[in-house]
Amino acid sequence: MAKPIPAVSAATARKLANTNRVIYPVASPIVKWAGGKTQLLKHYTRLFPAEFNRYFEPFLGGGAVFFHMVAKNPNLRAVLSDSNVELINCYNMVKNDLASVVRHLKKHRNDKHHFYKVRAMDVNDLTPAERAARLLFLNKTCFNGLYRVNRKGQFNVPFGRYENPKICDEINLRAAERALCNAKIITANFEAVVAQAKKGDFVYLDPPYQPLSTTSSFTGYTRNSFGCDDQVRLVEVFQKLTDKGCFAMLSNSDTPYIRELYDGFQIETVYANRAINSKGDKRGRVAEVAILNYSPDDLT
Ligand SMILES: C[S@@+](CC[C@H](N)C(=O)[O-])C[C@H]1O[C@@H](n2cnc3c(N)ncnc32)[C@H](O)[C@@H]1O
């Protein structure tokens, strides 16, 4: 059960939110994830529906939009999912057994030899709490905070050589534990979860993006990449949500193909600072789209 935190650092104090009598820090994403939406929230807030019932995020990743939503409404009922088994186990363990996760996380250290030993571990030999701690540790200490696996499903990002990464951010993890307490967290393909959404629910879809060019095809979050067939299945899901009376918003790259797929829906252009080459060491301002099946108040 989550407990109030009596004292926080100056940095965290800036993020404080006041709920009834106890002051809680607001949670930010617990993992850094490719395609993370934190930087776009300032453009997105005016696009979200003002009121809705449940919140669905079926391509959860780092969950930047979810953590933003739950900070605004601590009673938010959410259904969160992703096809990445390790990621979903991590969120479930933070929600249900944070003490064990923190205990294991504190055993890890930012050392190259230790990193490669932990990276090589077979997750099937670990408890769910150890697996969650392993994912958090690798995410904080690997190169660029990427999640990437090889064909055999083994995590293969190299050591990141960071000076002093915060491997165990206990304050933020406790805030995340509270943020997740009303959430159902599931490993699943997007279609299965979105089928549960009902009229008045809000579904935010952030799939792996359609590549801008053949050289920028980073869709390798897991073994199964997200191809054109998946983009087509997704637009069908978007249409079904519209027919059911759900609010749906989807992010993707700004390409003629995506604009054609969503022709007839409201398409907003937003700009993000993203890696613009496959090695991720060159960044630039890249146009993306936010596609809506409703008219938000601010835009009418
Ligand atoms: C662009 S990332 C989401 C980024 C996230 N919104 C954030 O702020 O960090 C896409 C996510 O979709 C997941 N994914 C890929 N294919 C999927 C599928 N078929 N069904 C569900 N999730 C999938 C990946 O594991 C990845 O976490």
The ligand as a MOL file (V3000), in Angstrom:
LIG
                    3D

  0  0  0     0  0            999 V3000
M  V30 BEGIN CTAB
M  V30 COUNTS 27 29 0 0 0
M  V30 BEGIN ATOM
M  V30 1 C 6.0590 4.4750 -29.7250 0
M  V30 2 S 6.1960 3.2500 -28.4390 0 CHG=1
M  V30 3 C 5.1460 4.0040 -27.2820 0
M  V30 4 C 5.8180 5.1710 -26.6150 0
M  V30 5 C 5.0590 5.6710 -25.4090 0
M  V30 6 N 3.8490 6.3410 -25.7820 0
M  V30 7 C 5.9160 6.5860 -24.5390 0
M  V30 8 O 5.5480 7.7580 -24.2840 0
M  V30 9 O 6.9820 6.1290 -24.1110 0 CHG=-1
M  V30 10 C 5.3230 1.8860 -29.0600 0
M  V30 11 C 5.0560 0.7240 -28.1060 0
M  V30 12 O 4.2050 -0.2060 -28.7870 0
M  V30 13 C 4.5430 -1.5290 -28.4000 0
M  V30 14 N 4.0260 -2.4180 -29.4600 0
M  V30 15 C 4.5860 -2.7450 -30.6550 0
M  V30 16 N 3.7580 -3.5390 -31.3660 0
M  V30 17 C 2.6540 -3.7310 -30.6100 0
M  V30 18 C 1.4310 -4.4480 -30.8010 0
M  V30 19 N 1.1910 -5.1340 -31.9220 0
M  V30 20 N 0.4840 -4.4110 -29.8170 0
M  V30 21 C 0.7180 -3.7210 -28.6650 0
M  V30 22 N 1.8710 -3.0280 -28.4280 0
M  V30 23 C 2.8080 -3.0180 -29.3890 0
M  V30 24 C 6.0450 -1.5080 -28.2390 0
M  V30 25 O 6.4500 -2.5320 -27.3240 0
M  V30 26 C 6.2940 -0.0710 -27.6910 0
M  V30 27 O 6.3790 -0.0860 -26.2840 0
M  V30 END ATOM
M  V30 BEGIN BOND
M  V30 1 1 1 2
M  V30 2 1 2 3
M  V30 3 1 2 10
M  V30 4 1 3 4
M  V30 5 1 4 5
M  V30 6 1 5 6
M  V30 7 1 5 7
M  V30 8 2 7 8
M  V30 9 1 7 9
M  V30 10 1 10 11
M  V30 11 1 11 12
M  V30 12 1 11 26
M  V30 13 1 12 13
M  V30 14 1 13 14
M  V30 15 1 13 24
M  V30 16 1 14 15
M  V30 17 1 14 23
M  V30 18 2 15 16
M  V30 19 1 16 17
M  V30 20 1 17 18
M  V30 21 2 17 23
M  V30 22 1 18 19
M  V30 23 2 18 20
M  V30 24 1 20 21
M  V30 25 2 21 22
M  V30 26 1 22 23
M  V30 27 1 24 25
M  V30 28 1 24 26
M  V30 29 1 26 27
M  V30 END BOND
M  V30 END CTAB
M  END
